[in-house]
Amino acid sequence: MSEPGIRLHDVSKNYDATGQSVPALAATSLEVRQGEMLVLIGPSGCGKTTMLRMIGGLIPPSAGRIEVAGHPLWTSSGRNQDAVRKLGIVFQDPNLFPWLTIEDNVALPLEIQGAPRAARIARARELLALVGIAGFENRRPRELSGGMRQRAAIARALAGNPEILLLDEPFGALDAMTREQMNIELQRIWMETRQTVVLVTHSIHEAVFLADRIVLLSPRPGRIDRVIEVKSPRPRVAEIEANPEFQSTVLGLRQRLGAIA
């Protein structure tokens, strides 16, 4: 069997608050399979984003070990750049530079890596076509809708061809119709790239629509309450919400969240 895309060994996180250690995530072990879409869900404050940020190398764990594509993420000297380069991250705010064109925003990671301009522009245009906004290369972020800006953010995260894509509530600020469309688009992009994806969301419907597996975390300090396999065939369409199996999974998650919140 191939190595997991991500492996957590007894990973925990405590924050310092006014001189006291406050636990955010209890000792947690988890394997994310290569090429799967895994969704983290749970009550507010349960440690979902903390876990994602540790996996992304943005904050160190207080204890335990994280491996990314077989590489230790944190070493005694700090972040392991070989592991970090395998990651792409998308946040709820697209964080696009307003003075750059959409094309240059997407190409920025490649510019930082020293890629020639012709190569990075070609890659940016390829990715903008992949995420469905070809033709908007020379626009500025303010000229795009929220959904289009988030597409550009996904394209930028993919620019370095990461093995793993981490998404922290990427569609949380969008209206319901745009969010539904972005869920369909994210599934399409994932099915084309087959990258390992870890997504944080508060939406039960979004979790069930997108996930291969759902990890439900308990209230702070977060622990894995249960892992749910979603077996609905792909590609999934909006009408799947009327499917009895889909509804049963949503109901079961809602009831469990209500019980542990």
C-alpha positions as CSV (number, residue, x, y, z in Angstrom):
1,M,0.0,0.0,0.0
2,S,1.2,3.6,-0.7
3,E,2.0,6.0,2.1
4,P,-0.8,8.1,3.4
5,G,-1.0,11.7,2.1
6,I,-0.9,13.0,5.7
7,R,-0.3,11.2,9.0
8,L,-0.8,12.7,12.5
9,H,0.7,10.8,15.4
10,D,-0.7,11.9,18.8
11,V,-0.8,15.6,17.7
12,S,-2.1,18.1,20.2
13,K,-2.1,21.9,20.5
14,N,-2.3,24.2,23.5
15,Y,-2.5,27.9,23.4
16,D,-1.2,30.3,26.0
17,A,-3.9,32.6,27.3
18,T,-3.0,35.1,30.1
19,G,-0.2,32.8,31.3
20,Q,-2.4,29.7,31.3
21,S,-2.2,26.8,28.9
22,V,-5.5,26.3,27.1
23,P,-5.9,23.0,25.2
24,A,-7.4,23.4,21.7
25,L,-6.8,19.9,20.3
26,A,-6.3,16.8,22.4
27,A,-3.8,14.1,21.3
28,T,-5.1,13.0,17.9
29,S,-4.0,10.4,15.4
30,L,-5.3,10.4,11.8
31,E,-4.3,9.2,8.4
32,V,-5.5,11.0,5.3
33,R,-5.3,8.7,2.3
34,Q,-3.5,9.8,-0.9
35,G,-6.0,11.2,-3.4
36,E,-9.0,11.3,-1.1
37,M,-11.2,14.3,-0.1
38,L,-11.4,14.4,3.7
39,V,-13.6,16.9,5.5
40,L,-13.3,18.1,9.0
41,I,-16.5,19.2,10.8
42,G,-17.5,19.9,14.3
43,P,-18.8,22.5,16.7
44,S,-17.2,26.0,16.7
45,G,-14.0,26.0,18.7
46,C,-13.4,22.3,18.4
47,G,-10.0,22.6,16.7
48,K,-10.8,22.1,13.0
49,T,-8.9,25.1,11.8
50,T,-6.1,24.5,14.4
51,M,-5.6,21.0,13.0
52,L,-5.6,22.3,9.4
53,R,-3.1,25.1,10.2
54,M,-0.8,22.6,11.9
55,I,-1.0,20.3,8.8
56,G,-0.3,23.4,6.7
57,G,2.9,24.3,8.6
58,L,1.4,27.6,9.8
59,I,1.6,26.7,13.5
60,P,3.6,24.0,15.3
61,P,1.9,21.3,17.3
62,S,2.5,21.3,21.1
63,A,3.2,17.6,21.0
64,G,3.1,14.8,18.5
65,R,4.3,14.3,14.9
66,I,2.9,15.3,11.5
67,E,4.0,13.7,8.2
68,V,3.2,15.1,4.8
69,A,3.6,12.8,1.8
70,G,6.0,10.7,3.9
71,H,8.1,13.7,5.1
72,P,8.1,15.0,8.7
73,L,6.6,18.5,8.6
74,W,8.3,19.8,11.8
75,T,11.9,19.1,12.8
76,S,14.1,20.3,15.6
77,S,15.2,23.2,13.4
78,G,11.6,24.2,12.3
79,R,9.5,23.5,9.3
80,N,10.7,21.0,6.8
81,Q,10.5,22.9,3.4
82,D,10.5,19.6,1.5
83,A,7.1,18.9,3.1
84,V,5.8,22.5,2.9
85,R,6.4,22.5,-0.8
86,K,3.9,19.7,-1.2
87,L,1.1,21.8,0.2
88,G,-1.3,24.4,-1.2
89,I,-3.6,26.4,1.1
90,V,-6.9,28.3,0.4
91,F,-8.6,30.4,3.1
92,Q,-12.1,31.8,3.4
93,D,-10.7,35.2,2.3
94,P,-9.1,34.8,-1.1
95,N,-6.2,37.2,-0.1
96,L,-5.5,38.3,-3.7
97,F,-3.2,41.3,-4.2
98,P,-5.5,44.1,-5.4
99,W,-2.8,45.8,-7.5
100,L,-2.0,42.6,-9.5
101,T,-4.0,41.1,-12.3
102,I,-5.7,37.8,-11.7
103,E,-3.1,36.2,-14.0
104,D,-0.2,37.6,-12.0
105,N,-1.9,36.7,-8.7
106,V,-2.1,33.1,-9.8
107,A,1.5,33.1,-11.2
108,L,2.9,34.7,-8.0
109,P,4.0,31.4,-6.3
110,L,5.9,30.5,-9.5
111,E,7.6,33.9,-9.6
112,I,8.7,33.4,-6.0
113,Q,10.2,30.1,-7.1
114,G,12.1,31.8,-9.9
115,A,10.2,30.4,-12.8
116,P,10.6,32.3,-16.1
117,R,7.7,34.7,-16.9
118,A,6.6,32.8,-20.0
119,A,6.4,29.5,-18.1
120,R,4.5,31.0,-15.1
121,I,2.0,32.9,-17.3
122,A,1.4,29.7,-19.3
123,R,0.7,27.8,-16.1
124,A,-1.5,30.5,-14.7
125,R,-3.7,30.5,-17.9
126,E,-3.9,26.7,-17.7
127,L,-5.1,26.9,-14.1
128,L,-7.6,29.7,-14.8
129,A,-9.1,27.5,-17.5
130,L,-9.2,24.6,-15.0
131,V,-11.1,26.6,-12.4
132,G,-13.5,28.1,-15.0
133,I,-12.4,31.8,-15.3
134,A,-10.4,31.8,-18.5
135,G,-10.8,35.2,-20.1
136,F,-10.4,37.2,-16.9
137,E,-6.6,37.0,-16.8
138,N,-6.2,40.8,-17.1
139,R,-8.9,41.8,-14.6
140,R,-8.1,43.0,-11.1
141,P,-9.6,41.2,-8.1
142,R,-12.1,44.1,-7.4
143,E,-13.6,43.4,-10.9
144,L,-14.6,39.8,-10.0
145,S,-17.4,38.4,-8.0
146,G,-16.7,36.6,-4.7
147,G,-17.0,33.2,-6.3
148,M,-14.6,34.1,-9.1
149,R,-12.1,35.5,-6.7
150,Q,-12.2,32.2,-4.7
151,R,-11.7,30.3,-8.0
152,A,-8.6,32.4,-8.6
153,A,-7.4,31.6,-5.0
154,I,-7.8,27.9,-5.7
155,A,-5.9,28.3,-9.0
156,R,-3.1,30.2,-7.1
157,A,-2.9,27.3,-4.6
158,L,-2.5,24.8,-7.4
159,A,0.2,26.8,-9.2
160,G,3.1,25.0,-7.6
161,N,1.5,21.6,-8.4
162,P,1.1,20.6,-4.7
163,E,0.3,17.0,-3.8
164,I,-2.0,18.2,-1.0
165,L,-4.6,21.0,-1.0
166,L,-5.9,22.4,2.3
167,L,-9.1,24.5,2.4
168,D,-10.3,26.4,5.4
169,E,-14.0,27.3,5.0
170,P,-13.2,28.5,1.4
171,F,-16.9,29.1,0.5
172,G,-18.1,30.3,3.9
173,A,-18.6,34.0,2.8
174,L,-20.5,33.1,-0.4
175,D,-24.2,33.2,-0.9
176,A,-26.0,29.9,-0.9
177,M,-26.4,29.5,-4.7
178,T,-22.8,30.5,-5.4
179,R,-21.6,28.1,-2.7
180,E,-23.5,25.2,-4.2
181,Q,-22.0,25.9,-7.6
182,M,-18.5,26.1,-6.0
183,N,-19.0,22.8,-4.3
184,I,-19.7,21.3,-7.8
185,E,-16.7,23.0,-9.2
186,L,-14.4,21.9,-6.4
187,Q,-15.5,18.3,-7.0
188,R,-14.8,18.7,-10.7
189,I,-11.3,20.2,-10.1
190,W,-10.5,17.5,-7.6
191,M,-11.6,14.7,-10.0
192,E,-9.3,16.1,-12.6
193,T,-6.3,16.6,-10.4
194,R,-6.8,13.8,-7.9
195,Q,-4.9,15.6,-5.2
196,T,-5.3,14.8,-1.6
197,V,-7.7,17.4,-0.2
198,V,-8.5,18.3,3.4
199,L,-11.4,20.7,3.8
200,V,-12.8,22.4,6.9
201,T,-16.4,23.4,6.9
202,H,-19.3,24.2,9.2
203,S,-21.8,23.0,6.6
204,I,-23.1,19.5,7.1
205,H,-24.6,19.4,3.5
206,E,-21.3,20.6,2.1
207,A,-19.4,18.0,4.0
208,V,-21.6,15.1,2.8
209,F,-21.6,16.4,-0.8
210,L,-17.9,16.7,-1.1
211,A,-16.3,14.1,1.2
212,D,-14.9,10.6,0.8
213,R,-14.7,10.6,4.6
214,I,-15.9,13.0,7.2
215,V,-14.0,13.4,10.5
216,L,-16.3,14.7,13.2
217,L,-14.5,16.5,16.1
218,S,-15.9,16.8,19.6
219,P,-15.9,20.2,21.5
220,R,-12.7,21.7,22.8
221,P,-10.3,20.2,23.4
222,G,-11.1,18.6,20.0
223,R,-11.0,14.8,19.7
224,I,-12.1,12.6,16.9
225,D,-15.6,11.6,17.8
226,R,-16.2,9.5,14.7
227,V,-15.1,9.0,11.1
228,I,-17.9,8.6,8.5
229,E,-17.4,7.0,5.0
230,V,-19.5,8.7,2.3
231,K,-20.1,6.1,-0.4
232,S,-22.3,8.1,-2.8
233,P,-20.9,7.7,-6.4
234,R,-19.2,10.5,-8.2
235,P,-19.7,12.9,-9.9
236,R,-22.3,14.1,-7.4
237,V,-24.9,16.6,-8.6
238,A,-27.0,19.0,-6.6
239,E,-30.0,16.7,-6.9
240,I,-28.2,14.1,-4.7
241,E,-29.6,16.0,-1.7
242,A,-32.9,14.3,-2.4
243,N,-31.3,10.8,-2.2
244,P,-32.4,8.9,1.0
245,E,-28.8,7.8,1.8
246,F,-27.6,11.4,1.5
247,Q,-30.4,12.6,3.8
248,S,-29.7,9.9,6.3
249,T,-26.1,10.8,6.5
250,V,-26.9,14.5,7.0
251,L,-29.5,13.7,9.6
252,G,-27.1,11.4,11.5
253,L,-24.4,14.1,11.5
254,R,-26.8,16.7,12.6
255,Q,-28.1,14.6,15.5
256,R,-24.6,13.7,16.6
257,L,-23.5,17.3,16.5
258,G,-26.5,18.2,18.6
259,A,-25.6,15.6,21.1
260,I,-21.9,16.6,21.5
261,A,-22.2,20.4,21.1
